[in-house]
Amino acid sequence: MTAPVHPAARIGHVHLKVADLERAIGFYAGVLGFELQQRFGRSAAFLSAGGYHHHIGLNTWESAGGTPPPPGHTGLYHTAFLYPDRAQLGDALRRVVEAGIPLTGAADHGVSEAIYLNDPDGNGVELYRDRPEAEWPRDPQGNLAMSNAPLDLEALLAEAP
């Protein structure tokens, strides 16, 4: 058996193939609020939160004018963006609602609360916040007992700053 990866390992960024760079920047920067850090001409851009070099890379190198993969094919299911608390997740939901972007789902997983939507290229996006580990639901043996309960979106919006 292979030894597990070091516990400090993290996913540093996601790099997405998009059909239209400006449209993608409009979504990730204009709606979700990530900041544009750098552009490579008209074919790539790098965005982040808090001035990091990039959390999101966008490019049209192989995908300019392309279409999303059809259902039933392999590929990215979704990219998940972790918010620091419920108020900031509520703010993210407010931004999405104000932009008129439909949700594809919303759930209370016990360990986290999440809203789901698609970006303009059909890539799945999860916006979520984790509950403190001490609040995670567990079964009688101490194992995680995640769930898929409905999320009260009105209550979440009410917590937005």
Secondary structure, 3 states (H helix, E strand, C coil): CCCCCCCCCCCCCEEEECCCHHHHHHHHHHHCCCEEEEEECCCEEEEECCCCCCCEEEECCCCCCCCCCCCCCCCCCCEEEEECCHHHHHHHHHHHHHCCCCEEEEEECCCEEEEEEECCCCCEEEEEEECCHHHCCECCCCCECCCCECCCHHHHHHCCC
